[in-house]
Amino acid sequence: MTAYRVIDKNQWPRKQHFDFYNQFASPGYNLCVPLAAQPLYDCARERGESFFLLTLYAITRAANAVPQMRQRVINGEVVEYAQIAAMTPVMTASESFCQAWCNYAPTFSDFKRQAKPAVNEAKCGEPGPMVVDGENFFCASCLPWLHFSSMTHAEFHPGGGVPALTWGKTRTRISELLNDE
C-alpha cells in the first residue's frame, strides 16, 4: 500500500483557495518555464549516462521535494503521498508508446537501477496506456524532437490533479533561450 496522509482541510492554510478553485470545471493550470539544461546534458555526457534517465531522476527528485506536488484529491479528501513515482511514455519499435513506471529513489544510482530496466522493458512492450491503481505518481514525458514553449495535457480525471511535466528538445546555448521571443 502506498503511504499517504489525509490533510485536515480545516487546519490547512490552502483551504480557501482549494474551496474556491475546486468549483471550477478545470481547476488545473499549465506553466511553461525555459530551463538551461546544458549543464545536465554535459554531466550526462561526461559520465556516460543517459540524459533522459538523468533528467527523469532530477525531475522525480524535485517533484518529491515539494509537498504540493505529492498532494491529490481522492474521494473529496486532500491526501499527501509520502513519495510519488514517475510514469513516463517510452517509444516502442512500432513508433507508438508504452508506459514505464519509475519509482523515486534518493540517489541517481538507486533510481537508475530500477528505472533503466523499466524503460527497456517498455521499449519492447505492447503499445498502449498503463492502467494504474491510485494517483501516487506524476506524468513525465519527453519530446526530444522539438522545442516548444507550451503544452496541454490530457487529465487523468477531472479535478484529479496528477501533475504532468514535459520537456522538449534542449537548446545548446543559453543565448538561444534568451532570444526565443
ZILINDA-V899835 format. One record per pair of residues at least 12 apart in sequence whose ideal C-beta (glycine too) atoms are under 8 Angstrom apart, sorted by the first residue. I is the first residue (numbers start at 1). J is the second residue. D is the distance in Angstrom with one decimal. If there is no record, write none. Layout:
I,J,D
I,J,D
This chain:
2,81,6.2
2,82,7.7
2,83,8.0
2,134,5.8
2,136,4.3
3,81,7.0
3,82,4.1
3,83,7.6
4,79,4.5
4,80,6.0
4,81,4.5
4,82,6.5
4,136,7.2
5,79,6.7
5,80,5.5
5,82,7.8
6,77,5.3
6,78,7.3
6,79,5.5
7,71,7.2
7,77,7.6
7,78,4.4
7,79,6.7
7,80,5.9
9,77,7.9
9,78,6.1
12,78,7.0
18,78,6.8
22,73,7.5
22,159,6.9
25,158,7.5
26,155,7.6
26,158,7.2
27,159,5.9
27,161,7.5
28,155,6.8
28,161,6.3
30,150,6.9
30,151,7.1
30,152,6.1
30,153,7.6
32,149,5.4
32,150,4.8
32,151,7.1
34,149,7.3
34,177,4.9
34,180,7.1
35,167,7.9
36,174,5.6
36,177,6.3
37,55,7.3
37,167,7.6
37,170,4.6
37,171,7.7
38,170,7.0
38,171,7.6
38,172,6.5
38,173,7.6
38,174,7.2
40,54,6.2
40,55,6.3
40,58,6.6
41,170,5.9
49,108,7.8
49,112,7.6
50,112,8.0
50,116,7.5
52,119,7.8
52,142,6.0
52,144,7.9
53,111,7.6
53,112,5.7
53,115,5.9
53,116,6.3
53,119,7.1
54,108,6.8
55,142,7.2
55,167,6.7
56,86,5.9
56,88,6.4
56,102,6.3
56,111,7.9
56,115,6.7
56,140,5.9
56,142,7.9
57,105,7.9
57,108,5.1
57,111,4.5
57,112,7.2
57,115,7.3
59,86,7.0
59,140,5.7
59,165,5.5
59,167,7.9
60,84,7.9
60,85,7.4
60,86,4.7
60,102,6.7
60,104,5.3
60,111,6.9
60,140,7.2
61,104,7.2
61,106,7.7
61,111,8.0
63,84,6.2
63,86,7.6
63,138,5.5
63,163,7.0
63,165,7.1
64,83,5.7
64,84,6.1
64,104,5.0
67,80,5.9
69,84,7.0
69,138,6.7
69,163,5.8
70,82,7.6
70,83,7.3
70,84,5.1
71,161,7.5
72,135,4.4
72,136,7.9
72,160,6.7
72,161,5.7
72,162,6.9
73,159,6.1
73,160,6.7
73,161,5.9
74,135,6.6
81,135,8.0
81,136,4.7
83,103,7.6
83,104,4.7
83,136,7.4
84,104,6.6
84,136,5.4
84,137,5.5
84,138,5.7
85,101,5.8
85,102,6.0
85,103,4.7
85,104,6.0
85,136,6.5
85,137,4.6
85,138,7.9
86,101,7.8
86,102,4.5
86,104,7.7
86,137,6.6
86,138,6.2
86,139,7.8
86,140,4.3
87,99,5.5
87,100,7.4
87,101,5.6
87,102,7.6
87,130,6.1
87,132,6.9
87,137,4.7
87,138,7.4
87,139,5.6
87,140,7.2
88,100,5.3
88,102,6.4
88,119,7.6
88,139,7.4
88,140,4.7
88,141,5.9
88,142,7.6
89,122,8.0
89,141,5.3
90,119,5.4
90,122,3.8
90,123,5.5
90,125,7.9
91,123,7.2
92,122,7.4
92,123,6.1
92,124,7.3
92,125,6.5
92,126,7.9
92,127,5.2
93,123,7.3
93,124,7.4
94,127,6.0
96,127,3.4
96,128,7.9
97,122,7.9
97,127,6.1
98,122,4.3
98,123,7.5
98,125,3.8
98,126,6.4
98,127,5.6
98,128,6.6
98,130,7.7
99,122,6.4
99,129,6.4
99,130,3.4
100,115,7.4
100,118,4.3
100,119,4.8
100,121,7.1
100,122,3.9
101,118,5.9
101,130,6.8
101,132,7.7
101,137,7.4
102,114,7.0
102,115,4.0
102,118,5.7
102,119,7.5
102,140,8.0
103,115,7.7
135,156,7.0
135,160,6.2
135,161,8.0
135,162,5.4
137,162,6.8
138,162,6.2
138,163,4.3
138,164,6.8
138,165,6.2
139,153,6.9
139,156,8.0
139,162,6.4
139,163,7.1
139,164,4.1
139,165,7.1
139,166,8.0
140,164,7.7
140,165,5.1
140,166,7.4
141,164,7.4
141,165,7.8
141,166,4.8
142,166,7.1
142,167,5.6
142,168,7.4
143,166,6.6
143,167,7.6
143,168,4.8
143,169,7.4
144,168,6.8
144,169,5.5
144,170,7.8
145,168,7.9
145,169,6.4
146,168,5.5
146,169,5.5
147,168,5.2
147,169,4.5
147,171,6.6
147,180,7.9
148,168,4.9
149,180,7.2
151,166,5.4
153,166,7.3
